[in-house]
Amino acid sequence: MMVGRLDRPGRFTSGVSPIFSGHSGAVLDMDWNPHNDDMFASASEDTNIKIWQVPEDWEPTDENGEGKPGEEHKDSLADLEAHRKKVTLLRYHPTAGNTLMSTSADYTVKIWDVENTTAVTSVDDVPNLVHDVVWDSKGESAAFSCKDKNLRIIDPRTGAISSTIETVHEGSKSVKITYATDSLMFTTGASKQSTREIRVWDLKNTSKPIHTENVDTAAGAMIPLWDPDTNVLFLCGKGDGIVRLYEYENKSPYIFKLNDGFRSNTPGKGYCMVPKRGLDIMGCETARILKVTSGQGIHPLTFTVPRKSDAFQDDIFPESAAPTPAHSHAEWFGGSAKSPVTMSMNPKDGGTAKITKSKTSFKSVASVSKELEAAKKRISELEALLKKNGISY
């Protein structure tokens, strides 16, 4: 895995640039810890999940964007081992510290206490391969779509399935999910005629969608990325180069196409959004999507709102999610329910969060072993000194 600096993109040189390497199989997914910008989790075909810490002196590129030589980083902070087959998807909890959700080809969905490297909950009655897993905004519930075309909503503390939406899309394409609010959900999939579509669901009544929006007849799956600060849904096509924008309003038909979006001849393999605190706020950059391509690197796609004023635009930059957990894993698992901690986007405020909590300190097995060896050596030296001076102990 290559980890680069967001503020200084550059060229990764294979065999020269430093990488993270520790899995014995291919890496299938990764997710950054939303409460610690230096920590991420990776999932692999080797059935394991690894937690990584990016060193403070990590510099994969120089000032000119060229790859710098470096060594592999092989020491993970923790290994999460409970799945029996390849781990396909990972999602960190939006409000609870060090809480992770994973799914695997062993047809299970697990919730992890990362600090203690234990699976605290497991959904074992999954009938087939999971296409997507998501948390709601508070992490009070989670949902996953399955190859059987059904969508299931679970209580992540108990693993119980609280409700099921049958045949969420009639087509055979992969179904992707995103929560808009705690009671509203978007799903993307296909109709019987293989037309790609978006469906809007009121979770208080899931007997039928409150709106279905046809998109096109392209072959790839669609990846929905939701911006809760502006109520904009970014619809990214896997295998094509189009990113469509829809705005949500609480009235029929609920989603309205904003413009032609972003169009490119370069197809995308995967997409993700940069957190708001990583954007050019004073440049009115409201979203940045990182697009993974085949052989052409990662393309940053910037979305801006034109404004003539140089002042901070509070109407398009409300307080957004801060890199601070609202509660610990133990508090959340014990029943605590809190909204995400937010912070001001105004650079003059210095990115101040409403509350501040210290980050959990992790140490890798290698670093602890090194400290232990140093301590043993020091103990031997002190014992020899006591013996030399005839002091019993």
BALOBA-1460 file (C-alpha; in Angstrom, 3 decimals):
// residues 393
<rec num="1" residu="m" x="0.000" y="0.000" z="0.000"/>
<rec num="2" residu="m" x="1.293" y="3.426" z="-0.940"/>
<rec num="3" residu="v" x="0.481" y="6.309" z="1.424"/>
<rec num="4" residu="g" x="1.115" y="9.814" z="0.122"/>
<rec num="5" residu="r" x="0.633" y="13.351" z="1.364"/>
<rec num="6" residu="l" x="-2.625" y="15.051" z="0.411"/>
<rec num="7" residu="d" x="-0.978" y="18.484" z="0.363"/>
<rec num="8" residu="r" x="1.910" y="17.309" z="-1.824"/>
<rec num="9" residu="p" x="0.844" y="14.762" z="-4.437"/>
<rec num="10" residu="g" x="3.557" y="13.203" z="-6.497"/>
<rec num="11" residu="r" x="4.802" y="10.199" z="-8.391"/>
<rec num="12" residu="f" x="5.136" y="6.830" z="-6.698"/>
<rec num="13" residu="t" x="8.202" y="4.934" z="-7.946"/>
<rec num="14" residu="s" x="7.710" y="1.174" z="-7.707"/>
<rec num="15" residu="g" x="10.574" y="-0.546" z="-5.939"/>
<rec num="16" residu="v" x="11.954" y="2.734" z="-4.622"/>
<rec num="17" residu="s" x="9.251" y="4.668" z="-2.768"/>
<rec num="18" residu="p" x="8.365" y="3.522" z="0.778"/>
<rec num="19" residu="i" x="5.258" y="1.372" z="1.109"/>
<rec num="20" residu="f" x="3.199" y="-0.363" z="3.785"/>
<rec num="21" residu="s" x="3.548" y="-4.115" z="3.421"/>
<rec num="22" residu="g" x="2.420" y="-6.848" z="5.785"/>
<rec num="23" residu="h" x="-0.386" y="-8.902" z="4.239"/>
<rec num="24" residu="s" x="0.359" y="-12.242" z="2.620"/>
<rec num="25" residu="g" x="-2.491" y="-11.770" z="0.128"/>
<rec num="26" residu="a" x="-3.876" y="-9.004" z="-2.049"/>
<rec num="27" residu="v" x="-5.316" y="-5.951" z="-0.250"/>
<rec num="28" residu="l" x="-9.031" y="-5.674" z="-1.081"/>
<rec num="29" residu="d" x="-10.091" y="-2.608" z="0.909"/>
<rec num="30" residu="m" x="-8.843" y="0.042" z="3.302"/>
<rec num="31" residu="d" x="-10.403" y="2.785" z="5.418"/>
<rec num="32" residu="w" x="-8.927" y="5.773" z="7.254"/>
<rec num="33" residu="n" x="-9.747" y="6.265" z="10.919"/>
<rec num="34" residu="p" x="-12.043" y="9.342" z="10.959"/>
<rec num="35" residu="h" x="-10.723" y="10.297" z="14.425"/>
<rec num="36" residu="n" x="-7.005" y="9.890" z="13.736"/>
<rec num="37" residu="d" x="-5.548" y="11.156" z="10.462"/>
<rec num="38" residu="d" x="-2.444" y="8.969" z="10.876"/>
<rec num="39" residu="m" x="-4.239" y="5.636" z="11.251"/>
<rec num="40" residu="f" x="-5.902" y="3.332" z="8.733"/>
<rec num="41" residu="a" x="-7.132" y="-0.244" z="8.450"/>
<rec num="42" residu="s" x="-6.571" y="-2.675" z="5.578"/>
<rec num="43" residu="a" x="-8.401" y="-5.856" z="4.571"/>
<rec num="44" residu="s" x="-6.895" y="-8.693" z="2.596"/>
<rec num="45" residu="e" x="-7.385" y="-12.035" z="0.914"/>
<rec num="46" residu="d" x="-5.260" y="-13.512" z="3.725"/>
<rec num="47" residu="t" x="-8.404" y="-13.246" z="5.969"/>
<rec num="48" residu="n" x="-6.777" y="-10.661" z="8.265"/>
<rec num="49" residu="i" x="-7.395" y="-6.998" z="9.041"/>
<rec num="50" residu="k" x="-4.382" y="-4.874" z="9.945"/>
<rec num="51" residu="i" x="-4.323" y="-1.512" z="11.723"/>
<rec num="52" residu="w" x="-1.517" y="0.814" z="10.628"/>
<rec num="53" residu="q" x="0.024" y="4.009" z="11.992"/>
<rec num="54" residu="v" x="1.723" y="6.372" z="9.546"/>
<rec num="55" residu="p" x="5.068" y="7.523" z="11.038"/>
<rec num="56" residu="e" x="5.440" y="11.248" z="11.690"/>
<rec num="57" residu="d" x="8.485" y="11.444" z="9.412"/>
<rec num="58" residu="w" x="6.784" y="9.651" z="6.507"/>
<rec num="59" residu="e" x="7.826" y="11.449" z="3.288"/>
<rec num="60" residu="p" x="7.174" y="9.388" z="0.132"/>
<rec num="61" residu="t" x="7.747" y="12.346" z="-2.235"/>
<rec num="62" residu="d" x="10.093" y="15.320" z="-2.310"/>
<rec num="63" residu="e" x="9.271" y="19.016" z="-2.832"/>
<rec num="64" residu="n" x="9.113" y="18.450" z="-6.606"/>
<rec num="65" residu="g" x="6.670" y="15.569" z="-6.330"/>
<rec num="66" residu="e" x="9.227" y="12.932" z="-7.251"/>
<rec num="67" residu="g" x="9.368" y="9.642" z="-5.358"/>
<rec num="68" residu="k" x="11.871" y="9.452" z="-2.517"/>
<rec num="69" residu="p" x="13.667" y="6.207" z="-1.661"/>
<rec num="70" residu="g" x="12.585" y="4.527" z="1.554"/>
<rec num="71" residu="e" x="12.067" y="1.247" z="3.330"/>
<rec num="72" residu="e" x="8.944" y="-0.867" z="3.631"/>
<rec num="73" residu="h" x="6.847" y="-0.341" z="6.746"/>
<rec num="74" residu="k" x="5.934" y="-3.856" z="7.889"/>
<rec num="75" residu="d" x="4.981" y="-3.377" z="11.552"/>
<rec num="76" residu="s" x="1.209" y="-3.061" z="11.943"/>
<rec num="77" residu="l" x="-0.221" y="-1.767" z="15.200"/>
<rec num="78" residu="a" x="-2.709" y="-4.585" z="15.534"/>
<rec num="79" residu="d" x="-4.067" y="-7.603" z="13.668"/>
<rec num="80" residu="l" x="-7.766" y="-8.458" z="13.774"/>
<rec num="81" residu="e" x="-8.226" y="-12.179" z="13.192"/>
<rec num="82" residu="a" x="-11.625" y="-13.833" z="13.212"/>
<rec num="83" residu="h" x="-12.781" y="-14.113" z="9.592"/>
<rec num="84" residu="r" x="-12.288" y="-17.497" z="7.903"/>
<rec num="85" residu="k" x="-12.144" y="-16.219" z="4.307"/>
<rec num="86" residu="k" x="-11.021" y="-13.072" z="2.508"/>
<rec num="87" residu="v" x="-12.104" y="-9.767" z="4.055"/>
<rec num="88" residu="t" x="-13.773" y="-7.611" z="1.407"/>
<rec num="89" residu="l" x="-14.995" y="-4.380" z="3.044"/>
<rec num="90" residu="l" x="-14.117" y="-2.155" z="6.033"/>
<rec num="91" residu="r" x="-15.954" y="0.799" z="7.577"/>
<rec num="92" residu="y" x="-14.873" y="2.793" z="10.642"/>
<rec num="93" residu="h" x="-17.558" y="3.955" z="13.078"/>
<rec num="94" residu="p" x="-18.478" y="7.643" z="12.535"/>
<rec num="95" residu="t" x="-18.634" y="8.640" z="16.217"/>
<rec num="96" residu="a" x="-17.122" y="5.917" z="18.453"/>
<rec num="97" residu="g" x="-13.374" y="5.726" z="18.789"/>
<rec num="98" residu="n" x="-11.548" y="2.610" z="17.552"/>
<rec num="99" residu="t" x="-14.662" y="0.805" z="16.341"/>
<rec num="100" residu="l" x="-14.617" y="-0.960" z="12.981"/>
<rec num="101" residu="m" x="-17.084" y="-2.946" z="10.874"/>
<rec num="102" residu="s" x="-15.961" y="-5.596" z="8.403"/>
<rec num="103" residu="t" x="-17.456" y="-8.175" z="6.097"/>
<rec num="104" residu="s" x="-15.973" y="-11.250" z="4.502"/>
<rec num="105" residu="a" x="-16.505" y="-14.025" z="1.972"/>
<rec num="106" residu="d" x="-17.294" y="-16.220" z="4.985"/>
<rec num="107" residu="y" x="-20.754" y="-14.563" z="4.917"/>
<rec num="108" residu="t" x="-20.421" y="-12.654" z="8.175"/>
<rec num="109" residu="v" x="-20.440" y="-9.003" z="9.250"/>
<rec num="110" residu="k" x="-18.373" y="-8.239" z="12.352"/>
<rec num="111" residu="i" x="-18.007" y="-5.246" z="14.681"/>
<rec num="112" residu="w" x="-14.538" y="-4.838" z="16.223"/>
<rec num="113" residu="d" x="-13.132" y="-3.288" z="19.366"/>
<rec num="114" residu="v" x="-9.871" y="-2.264" z="17.716"/>
<rec num="115" residu="e" x="-8.057" y="-1.442" z="20.972"/>
<rec num="116" residu="n" x="-8.608" y="-4.932" z="22.338"/>
<rec num="117" residu="t" x="-8.451" y="-6.611" z="18.881"/>
<rec num="118" residu="t" x="-11.693" y="-8.490" z="19.547"/>
<rec num="119" residu="a" x="-14.870" y="-8.968" z="17.534"/>
<rec num="120" residu="v" x="-17.651" y="-7.847" z="19.894"/>
<rec num="121" residu="t" x="-20.531" y="-8.594" z="17.512"/>
<rec num="122" residu="s" x="-20.980" y="-10.951" z="14.584"/>
<rec num="123" residu="v" x="-23.886" y="-11.252" z="12.146"/>
<rec num="124" residu="d" x="-23.616" y="-14.890" z="11.091"/>
<rec num="125" residu="d" x="-26.878" y="-15.447" z="9.204"/>
<rec num="126" residu="v" x="-25.824" y="-13.638" z="6.026"/>
<rec num="127" residu="p" x="-27.125" y="-15.711" z="3.096"/>
<rec num="128" residu="n" x="-24.613" y="-14.652" z="0.442"/>
<rec num="129" residu="l" x="-21.757" y="-12.333" z="-0.474"/>
<rec num="130" residu="v" x="-22.139" y="-8.785" z="0.868"/>
<rec num="131" residu="h" x="-21.966" y="-5.980" z="-1.729"/>
<rec num="132" residu="d" x="-21.778" y="-3.001" z="0.641"/>
<rec num="133" residu="v" x="-21.848" y="-2.107" z="4.348"/>
<rec num="134" residu="v" x="-22.501" y="1.343" z="5.837"/>
<rec num="135" residu="w" x="-23.109" y="3.054" z="9.186"/>
<rec num="136" residu="d" x="-25.744" y="5.706" z="9.764"/>
<rec num="137" residu="s" x="-24.514" y="9.173" z="10.800"/>
<rec num="138" residu="k" x="-24.455" y="8.348" z="14.543"/>
<rec num="139" residu="g" x="-23.457" y="4.700" z="14.238"/>
<rec num="140" residu="e" x="-26.648" y="3.579" z="15.923"/>
<rec num="141" residu="s" x="-27.535" y="1.244" z="13.083"/>
<rec num="142" residu="a" x="-25.791" y="-0.272" z="10.088"/>
<rec num="143" residu="a" x="-26.991" y="-1.643" z="6.781"/>
<rec num="144" residu="f" x="-25.635" y="-4.103" z="4.255"/>
<rec num="145" residu="s" x="-26.718" y="-5.189" z="0.784"/>
<rec num="146" residu="c" x="-26.355" y="-8.746" z="-0.351"/>
<rec num="147" residu="k" x="-26.131" y="-10.754" z="-3.549"/>
<rec num="148" residu="d" x="-29.684" y="-12.002" z="-2.877"/>
<rec num="149" residu="k" x="-30.856" y="-8.412" z="-3.727"/>
<rec num="150" residu="n" x="-32.107" y="-7.777" z="-0.185"/>
<rec num="151" residu="l" x="-30.937" y="-4.991" z="2.099"/>
<rec num="152" residu="r" x="-30.721" y="-5.643" z="5.827"/>
<rec num="153" residu="i" x="-30.538" y="-3.128" z="8.670"/>
<rec num="154" residu="i" x="-28.899" y="-4.361" z="11.859"/>
<rec num="155" residu="d" x="-28.385" y="-3.341" z="15.463"/>
<rec num="156" residu="p" x="-24.565" y="-3.271" z="15.532"/>
<rec num="157" residu="r" x="-24.412" y="-3.795" z="19.313"/>
<rec num="158" residu="t" x="-26.282" y="-7.097" z="19.220"/>
<rec num="159" residu="g" x="-25.952" y="-8.206" z="15.604"/>
<rec num="160" residu="a" x="-29.723" y="-8.630" z="15.332"/>
<rec num="161" residu="i" x="-31.359" y="-7.845" z="11.981"/>
<rec num="162" residu="s" x="-33.974" y="-5.196" z="12.747"/>
<rec num="163" residu="s" x="-35.520" y="-4.903" z="9.272"/>
<rec num="164" residu="t" x="-35.147" y="-6.163" z="5.714"/>
<rec num="165" residu="i" x="-35.929" y="-4.433" z="2.429"/>
<rec num="166" residu="e" x="-36.620" y="-7.208" z="-0.039"/>
<rec num="167" residu="t" x="-35.490" y="-6.841" z="-3.656"/>
<rec num="168" residu="v" x="-34.126" y="-3.355" z="-3.141"/>
<rec num="169" residu="h" x="-33.293" y="-3.340" z="-6.891"/>
<rec num="170" residu="e" x="-34.557" y="-5.908" z="-9.407"/>
<rec num="171" residu="g" x="-31.399" y="-6.051" z="-11.515"/>
<rec num="172" residu="s" x="-28.283" y="-8.133" z="-10.961"/>
<rec num="173" residu="k" x="-25.804" y="-5.250" z="-10.570"/>
<rec num="174" residu="s" x="-24.096" y="-4.643" z="-7.241"/>
<rec num="175" residu="v" x="-26.219" y="-2.587" z="-4.810"/>
<rec num="176" residu="k" x="-24.458" y="0.279" z="-3.022"/>
<rec num="177" residu="i" x="-25.857" y="2.191" z="-0.034"/>
<rec num="178" residu="t" x="-25.468" y="5.523" z="1.691"/>
<rec num="179" residu="y" x="-27.434" y="7.050" z="4.569"/>
<rec num="180" residu="a" x="-28.605" y="10.619" z="3.975"/>
<rec num="181" residu="t" x="-30.133" y="10.956" z="7.458"/>
<rec num="182" residu="d" x="-30.997" y="8.479" z="10.195"/>
<rec num="183" residu="s" x="-34.372" y="7.928" z="8.492"/>
<rec num="184" residu="l" x="-33.453" y="8.413" z="4.819"/>
<rec num="185" residu="m" x="-31.312" y="6.226" z="2.582"/>
<rec num="186" residu="f" x="-30.090" y="6.188" z="-1.020"/>
<rec num="187" residu="t" x="-29.389" y="2.941" z="-2.863"/>
<rec num="188" residu="t" x="-27.943" y="2.441" z="-6.335"/>
<rec num="189" residu="g" x="-28.468" y="-0.612" z="-8.489"/>
<rec num="190" residu="a" x="-30.269" y="-1.640" z="-11.666"/>
<rec num="191" residu="s" x="-33.775" y="-2.402" z="-12.900"/>
<rec num="192" residu="k" x="-34.899" y="-5.604" z="-14.619"/>
<rec num="193" residu="q" x="-33.986" y="-3.988" z="-17.938"/>
<rec num="194" residu="s" x="-30.434" y="-3.306" z="-16.594"/>
<rec num="195" residu="t" x="-31.073" y="0.443" z="-16.384"/>
<rec num="196" residu="r" x="-28.901" y="1.915" z="-13.631"/>
<rec num="197" residu="e" x="-31.011" y="3.715" z="-11.048"/>
<rec num="198" residu="i" x="-31.062" y="5.551" z="-7.723"/>
<rec num="199" residu="r" x="-33.733" y="4.824" z="-5.160"/>
<rec num="200" residu="v" x="-34.678" y="6.993" z="-2.197"/>
<rec num="201" residu="w" x="-36.000" y="5.146" z="0.866"/>
<rec num="202" residu="d" x="-37.908" y="6.422" z="3.873"/>
<rec num="203" residu="l" x="-36.736" y="4.021" z="6.572"/>
<rec num="204" residu="k" x="-39.953" y="4.537" z="8.536"/>
<rec num="205" residu="n" x="-41.831" y="2.813" z="5.700"/>
<rec num="206" residu="t" x="-39.719" y="0.537" z="3.510"/>
<rec num="207" residu="s" x="-42.586" y="-1.149" z="1.646"/>
<rec num="208" residu="k" x="-41.572" y="0.803" z="-1.470"/>
<rec num="209" residu="p" x="-39.103" y="3.561" z="-2.383"/>
<rec num="210" residu="i" x="-40.383" y="7.124" z="-2.243"/>
<rec num="211" residu="h" x="-38.593" y="7.874" z="-5.517"/>
<rec num="212" residu="t" x="-36.720" y="6.046" z="-8.292"/>
<rec num="213" residu="e" x="-34.414" y="7.982" z="-10.615"/>
<rec num="214" residu="n" x="-33.243" y="6.301" z="-13.814"/>
<rec num="215" residu="v" x="-29.643" y="7.129" z="-14.777"/>
<rec num="216" residu="d" x="-28.398" y="5.228" z="-17.853"/>
<rec num="217" residu="t" x="-27.724" y="1.747" z="-19.231"/>
<rec num="218" residu="a" x="-23.969" y="1.528" z="-18.618"/>
<rec num="219" residu="a" x="-22.602" y="-1.779" z="-17.322"/>
<rec num="220" residu="g" x="-20.649" y="-0.825" z="-14.176"/>
<rec num="221" residu="a" x="-21.886" y="-0.403" z="-10.648"/>
<rec num="222" residu="m" x="-22.516" y="3.098" z="-9.270"/>
<rec num="223" residu="i" x="-20.836" y="4.397" z="-6.126"/>
<rec num="224" residu="p" x="-22.859" y="7.004" z="-4.172"/>
<rec num="225" residu="l" x="-20.908" y="9.579" z="-2.138"/>
<rec num="226" residu="w" x="-23.010" y="11.777" z="0.156"/>
<rec num="227" residu="d" x="-22.097" y="15.251" z="1.405"/>
<rec num="228" residu="p" x="-24.352" y="15.937" z="4.434"/>
<rec num="229" residu="d" x="-23.157" y="19.553" z="4.713"/>
<rec num="230" residu="t" x="-24.532" y="20.595" z="1.314"/>
<rec num="231" residu="n" x="-27.128" y="17.807" z="0.796"/>
<rec num="232" residu="v" x="-25.453" y="16.821" z="-2.468"/>
<rec num="233" residu="l" x="-25.154" y="13.245" z="-3.729"/>
<rec num="234" residu="f" x="-22.162" y="12.520" z="-5.958"/>
<rec num="235" residu="l" x="-22.892" y="9.514" z="-8.162"/>
<rec num="236" residu="c" x="-19.701" y="7.935" z="-9.506"/>
<rec num="237" residu="g" x="-19.703" y="5.297" z="-12.219"/>
<rec num="238" residu="k" x="-17.363" y="2.351" z="-11.847"/>
<rec num="239" residu="g" x="-15.873" y="1.645" z="-15.272"/>
<rec num="240" residu="d" x="-16.793" y="5.028" z="-16.744"/>
<rec num="241" residu="g" x="-15.553" y="8.593" z="-16.251"/>
<rec num="242" residu="i" x="-18.760" y="10.373" z="-15.254"/>
<rec num="243" residu="v" x="-19.564" y="11.865" z="-11.838"/>
<rec num="244" residu="r" x="-23.169" y="13.080" z="-11.574"/>
<rec num="245" residu="l" x="-24.444" y="15.543" z="-8.961"/>
<rec num="246" residu="y" x="-27.885" y="15.484" z="-7.337"/>
<rec num="247" residu="e" x="-29.243" y="17.779" z="-4.648"/>
<rec num="248" residu="y" x="-31.645" y="16.424" z="-2.046"/>
<rec num="249" residu="e" x="-34.739" y="18.339" z="-0.947"/>
<rec num="250" residu="n" x="-37.441" y="17.138" z="1.412"/>
<rec num="251" residu="k" x="-40.156" y="17.199" z="-1.241"/>
<rec num="252" residu="s" x="-41.028" y="15.071" z="-4.256"/>
<rec num="253" residu="p" x="-39.111" y="13.962" z="-6.309"/>
<rec num="254" residu="y" x="-36.506" y="14.464" z="-3.522"/>
<rec num="255" residu="i" x="-33.380" y="14.475" z="-5.722"/>
<rec num="256" residu="f" x="-32.714" y="17.048" z="-8.430"/>
<rec num="257" residu="k" x="-29.918" y="16.834" z="-10.971"/>
<rec num="258" residu="l" x="-27.676" y="19.881" z="-10.588"/>
<rec num="259" residu="n" x="-25.774" y="19.924" z="-13.901"/>
<rec num="260" residu="d" x="-23.863" y="17.617" z="-16.227"/>
<rec num="261" residu="g" x="-21.339" y="16.950" z="-13.461"/>
<rec num="262" residu="f" x="-17.831" y="15.817" z="-14.320"/>
<rec num="263" residu="r" x="-17.092" y="13.952" z="-17.553"/>
<rec num="264" residu="s" x="-13.889" y="12.206" z="-18.574"/>
<rec num="265" residu="n" x="-12.791" y="9.533" z="-21.006"/>
<rec num="266" residu="t" x="-10.686" y="7.909" z="-18.285"/>
<rec num="267" residu="p" x="-12.695" y="5.202" z="-16.475"/>
<rec num="268" residu="g" x="-12.571" y="4.987" z="-12.692"/>
<rec num="269" residu="k" x="-12.039" y="1.856" z="-10.593"/>
<rec num="270" residu="g" x="-12.854" y="3.405" z="-7.223"/>
<rec num="271" residu="y" x="-13.763" y="6.716" z="-5.604"/>
<rec num="272" residu="c" x="-13.659" y="8.351" z="-2.187"/>
<rec num="273" residu="m" x="-14.227" y="11.817" z="-0.720"/>
<rec num="274" residu="v" x="-11.639" y="13.927" z="1.067"/>
<rec num="275" residu="p" x="-12.849" y="15.124" z="4.520"/>
<rec num="276" residu="k" x="-13.944" y="18.772" z="4.572"/>
<rec num="277" residu="r" x="-10.980" y="19.801" z="6.730"/>
<rec num="278" residu="g" x="-8.681" y="18.804" z="3.845"/>
<rec num="279" residu="l" x="-10.304" y="21.136" z="1.290"/>
<rec num="280" residu="d" x="-9.399" y="24.626" z="0.069"/>
<rec num="281" residu="i" x="-12.107" y="26.391" z="2.065"/>
<rec num="282" residu="m" x="-11.214" y="29.943" z="1.055"/>
<rec num="283" residu="g" x="-11.154" y="28.801" z="-2.578"/>
<rec num="284" residu="c" x="-14.801" y="27.669" z="-2.136"/>
<rec num="285" residu="e" x="-13.895" y="24.025" z="-2.759"/>
<rec num="286" residu="t" x="-16.961" y="22.191" z="-1.428"/>
<rec num="287" residu="a" x="-15.870" y="18.675" z="-2.372"/>
<rec num="288" residu="r" x="-12.877" y="16.750" z="-3.659"/>
<rec num="289" residu="i" x="-13.179" y="13.209" z="-4.949"/>
<rec num="290" residu="l" x="-10.144" y="10.979" z="-5.398"/>
<rec num="291" residu="k" x="-10.597" y="8.793" z="-8.461"/>
<rec num="292" residu="v" x="-8.545" y="5.616" z="-8.806"/>
<rec num="293" residu="t" x="-7.750" y="4.686" z="-12.428"/>
<rec num="294" residu="s" x="-6.117" y="1.732" z="-14.170"/>
<rec num="295" residu="g" x="-2.511" y="2.629" z="-14.802"/>
<rec num="296" residu="q" x="-2.984" y="6.406" z="-14.719"/>
<rec num="297" residu="g" x="-2.711" y="7.023" z="-10.990"/>
<rec num="298" residu="i" x="-5.165" y="8.786" z="-8.704"/>
<rec num="299" residu="h" x="-6.991" y="11.789" z="-10.128"/>
<rec num="300" residu="p" x="-8.272" y="14.474" z="-7.695"/>
<rec num="301" residu="l" x="-11.612" y="15.898" z="-8.889"/>
<rec num="302" residu="t" x="-12.346" y="19.320" z="-7.394"/>
<rec num="303" residu="f" x="-15.846" y="20.804" z="-7.084"/>
<rec num="304" residu="t" x="-16.115" y="24.522" z="-6.318"/>
<rec num="305" residu="v" x="-18.896" y="27.084" z="-5.916"/>
<rec num="306" residu="p" x="-17.938" y="30.336" z="-7.706"/>
<rec num="307" residu="r" x="-18.034" y="33.339" z="-5.380"/>
<rec num="308" residu="k" x="-16.752" y="36.863" z="-6.000"/>
<rec num="309" residu="s" x="-16.094" y="37.617" z="-2.344"/>
<rec num="310" residu="d" x="-12.844" y="36.554" z="-0.661"/>
<rec num="311" residu="a" x="-14.628" y="36.226" z="2.692"/>
<rec num="312" residu="f" x="-15.460" y="32.923" z="4.375"/>
<rec num="313" residu="q" x="-18.724" y="31.542" z="2.931"/>
<rec num="314" residu="d" x="-20.642" y="30.217" z="5.920"/>
<rec num="315" residu="d" x="-23.695" y="29.273" z="3.829"/>
<rec num="316" residu="i" x="-21.786" y="26.535" z="1.989"/>
<rec num="317" residu="f" x="-19.434" y="25.660" z="4.845"/>
<rec num="318" residu="p" x="-21.427" y="24.845" z="7.988"/>
<rec num="319" residu="e" x="-19.683" y="23.121" z="10.867"/>
<rec num="320" residu="s" x="-18.461" y="19.733" z="9.688"/>
<rec num="321" residu="a" x="-17.180" y="16.491" z="11.197"/>
<rec num="322" residu="a" x="-14.076" y="16.881" z="13.366"/>
<rec num="323" residu="p" x="-11.314" y="14.258" z="13.822"/>
<rec num="324" residu="t" x="-12.524" y="13.705" z="17.387"/>
<rec num="325" residu="p" x="-14.583" y="10.752" z="18.675"/>
<rec num="326" residu="a" x="-17.823" y="11.630" z="20.440"/>
<rec num="327" residu="h" x="-17.393" y="8.641" z="22.779"/>
<rec num="328" residu="s" x="-15.187" y="5.624" z="23.319"/>
<rec num="329" residu="h" x="-15.928" y="2.151" z="22.009"/>
<rec num="330" residu="a" x="-16.895" y="0.979" z="25.512"/>
<rec num="331" residu="e" x="-19.277" y="3.923" z="25.974"/>
<rec num="332" residu="w" x="-20.903" y="3.352" z="22.597"/>
<rec num="333" residu="f" x="-21.215" y="-0.403" z="23.088"/>
<rec num="334" residu="g" x="-22.765" y="0.287" z="26.502"/>
<rec num="335" residu="g" x="-25.580" y="2.292" z="24.886"/>
<rec num="336" residu="s" x="-24.231" y="5.825" z="24.454"/>
<rec num="337" residu="a" x="-25.723" y="7.607" z="21.425"/>
<rec num="338" residu="k" x="-24.102" y="10.828" z="20.238"/>
<rec num="339" residu="s" x="-23.935" y="12.862" z="17.059"/>
<rec num="340" residu="p" x="-20.531" y="13.406" z="15.421"/>
<rec num="341" residu="v" x="-18.333" y="16.103" z="16.962"/>
<rec num="342" residu="t" x="-18.245" y="19.091" z="14.622"/>
<rec num="343" residu="m" x="-15.730" y="21.854" z="13.986"/>
<rec num="344" residu="s" x="-15.759" y="25.266" z="12.345"/>
<rec num="345" residu="m" x="-14.557" y="25.351" z="8.735"/>
<rec num="346" residu="n" x="-13.487" y="28.990" z="9.024"/>
<rec num="347" residu="p" x="-9.659" y="29.080" z="8.888"/>
<rec num="348" residu="k" x="-9.718" y="32.029" z="11.295"/>
<rec num="349" residu="d" x="-11.121" y="29.710" z="13.965"/>
<rec num="350" residu="g" x="-8.199" y="27.351" z="13.482"/>
<rec num="351" residu="g" x="-10.479" y="24.359" z="12.954"/>
<rec num="352" residu="t" x="-11.818" y="24.359" z="16.512"/>
<rec num="353" residu="a" x="-13.882" y="21.347" z="17.555"/>
<rec num="354" residu="k" x="-16.649" y="21.715" z="20.121"/>
<rec num="355" residu="i" x="-15.005" y="19.195" z="22.460"/>
<rec num="356" residu="t" x="-11.525" y="17.788" z="22.609"/>
<rec num="357" residu="k" x="-10.512" y="14.276" z="23.611"/>
<rec num="358" residu="s" x="-7.063" y="12.780" z="23.614"/>
<rec num="359" residu="k" x="-6.282" y="10.178" z="20.966"/>
<rec num="360" residu="t" x="-5.617" y="6.632" z="22.004"/>
<rec num="361" residu="s" x="-1.935" y="5.789" z="21.808"/>
<rec num="362" residu="f" x="-1.112" y="2.581" z="19.952"/>
<rec num="363" residu="k" x="2.201" y="0.764" z="19.784"/>
<rec num="364" residu="s" x="3.170" y="-1.986" z="17.379"/>
<rec num="365" residu="v" x="4.374" y="-5.396" z="18.547"/>
<rec num="366" residu="a" x="7.840" y="-4.610" z="17.167"/>
<rec num="367" residu="s" x="8.145" y="-1.338" z="19.093"/>
<rec num="368" residu="v" x="6.944" y="-2.930" z="22.345"/>
<rec num="369" residu="s" x="9.409" y="-5.822" z="21.860"/>
<rec num="370" residu="k" x="12.223" y="-3.334" z="21.324"/>
<rec num="371" residu="e" x="11.312" y="-1.441" z="24.498"/>
<rec num="372" residu="l" x="11.127" y="-4.733" z="26.413"/>
<rec num="373" residu="e" x="14.614" y="-5.776" z="25.266"/>
<rec num="374" residu="a" x="16.009" y="-2.384" z="26.275"/>
<rec num="375" residu="a" x="14.354" y="-2.682" z="29.684"/>
<rec num="376" residu="k" x="15.758" y="-6.202" z="30.224"/>
<rec num="377" residu="k" x="19.235" y="-4.993" z="29.311"/>
<rec num="378" residu="r" x="18.975" y="-2.098" z="31.766"/>
<rec num="379" residu="i" x="17.756" y="-4.442" z="34.515"/>
<rec num="380" residu="s" x="20.773" y="-6.741" z="33.952"/>
<rec num="381" residu="e" x="23.123" y="-3.751" z="34.191"/>
<rec num="382" residu="l" x="21.548" y="-2.610" z="37.469"/>
<rec num="383" residu="e" x="21.637" y="-6.130" z="38.921"/>
<rec num="384" residu="a" x="25.368" y="-6.411" z="38.076"/>
<rec num="385" residu="l" x="26.008" y="-3.026" z="39.694"/>
<rec num="386" residu="l" x="24.200" y="-4.042" z="42.881"/>
<rec num="387" residu="k" x="26.116" y="-7.331" z="43.017"/>
<rec num="388" residu="k" x="29.446" y="-5.539" z="42.504"/>
<rec num="389" residu="n" x="28.755" y="-3.288" z="45.484"/>
<rec num="390" residu="g" x="27.596" y="-6.152" z="47.706"/>
<rec num="391" residu="i" x="24.009" y="-4.974" z="47.909"/>
<rec num="392" residu="s" x="21.468" y="-7.733" z="48.224"/>
<rec num="393" residu="y" x="18.122" y="-7.486" z="46.452"/>
